[in-house]
Amino acid sequence: MESRSKLKLGLAGLLMAVAVGLSLHHFFSGESVPDIEETKTVWYCTDCDKSFELSGRQSSTMVSKQPAENRESDAGQPTPHRAGGRFVELARCPGCNEQSGVRARRCHDCETCFRARTEAGAITVCPKCRWNPVTDKKADEE
């Protein structure tokens, strides 16, 4: 093998080793999620009936996935987001310290925070102004 080919192979191997090393360092460095506006999530506590926000860093420690309960909907069918071996995310409420926070939405019209879904899995509308997140209109205008 020519010395030029050996040099190319050696350089390629070195670059590959550096890339793997940087990837492993980034993966295992334990860098936390940044606390910026884009990482905030909205939750609604089903125990104390209050909404709360979690930063990205808080979400990484206060949100856990738990096995979903197989609850039956009103029609007797398994609910879509709680069926068969799925998991549901629950957040620890900073107000009551219970793991009972469910995903929430912030109304585009009146800024009210409310549960994203009912217990049966149906999408909810804003309880204050009736804004529907699916149609982006008030429920009475549909």
N, C-alpha and C positions, 0 to 999 in steps of 0.2 A: 504494500500500500504506500502510496506517495506520502511525503511529509505534509503536503498541502491538505490532503484528504484527512489525515490524522488530526491536523490542526482544526479543521472544520468540525469533525466529530467531537473532539475535545471541547470546543467552544459550544457546540449544541448541547452536550451533556452538562456543561457548567451552567448554561442558561436554564436548562430544565431543572437542575438542582436548586438554583436560586428561586425559580418560580414556585416549586413545591415548598421550599422553606418559607417563603413569604405567605403562601396560602395557609400553611400550618400555623404560622405565627398569628395571622389574623384570626383564624378559627379558634385557637386556644388562648388568645390574649385576654378574653373576658371583657372586652370593651362593651360598655353598656349602651343601651339605646339612648340617643340624645333627647334631652328635654326641650323640644321645640313644638311650636303650635301644630305642625303637621302630624305629630305623633300622638296627640291627645285623642282619647276616645270618651264617649258619653255612655253612662250606665244609669240604670234605674234600680234602686233597692226595693225588692218586693216586701221586705220586712218593715222598713220605716217609711215607705212611700215617698222617698226623696230621690232626686237625681244627683249625680256627681260626675266629675271628670277625673280621668286618670292620665297622667303624662305617660310617655313611652316607657320611661324607666319604672314608674309605678306599675304599669301594666305587666311588665316582665316579672314582677314579684307578687302582685296582688290578684292576678287573674289565673285561674286554673281550669283545666278541662276535666269534666267529670262525666261518668257514664250517664247518658240521657235516660230518663224514666220512660217506659213505654206507656204513655198515657193515651187514652182513647179520646178521639174528638167527639163532638156531638153526634156525628153521623155514624159512629161506631168504627171508623177507620183509624188506623194508626196515624198520628200527626206527622207531617212531612219532616220536621226538623228534630223529632225525638224518636224516630223509628229505628228498629233493628241495629243494635251495636254502635250507634252513633254517640258522639260526645257533645256536650253543651258547655259553653264557656260561662263561668260564674266569677264575678269579681267580689273581693272583700270590700264591703261598704265602710268608708272611713267614719261614718256617723254612728252606726250601731255595731261595727266590727264583726258582722256576720258575713258569711260567704253567700250572699243572696242578691248580688247585683247582676242584672241581665242587660243585654245590649239595649241601647236606647237611641232615640233620634232627637235632633233639635229641629223644631218647626222653622221653616224658612220664612214664615209670615210673622209669628209673634214671639219666636225664640224660646217657647216652652219646651222642656225636655219631657219625653214620654217613652214608655216601653216600645220597642220596635215591633214586637209580636205579642199576641195573646198567649195564654197557656196552651190553647189548641193549635197555635202556630200561624194564625191569621195575622196579616199585616194590620197594624193599628193606625188610626188617624189621630191628629192632634186633639186632645180632649178640650182644649180651650177654644180654638177657632175652626176646628174640623178640617184642617189641611190634610190632604191625602198624599203621602210620599210617592205613591205609584203614578198618579196622574198629575201631580204637582199643582193641583187645584183644590179648592175647598170642596168638601163632600156635597154641600148643597148646590154647587154649580155644575156638578157632573150630569 
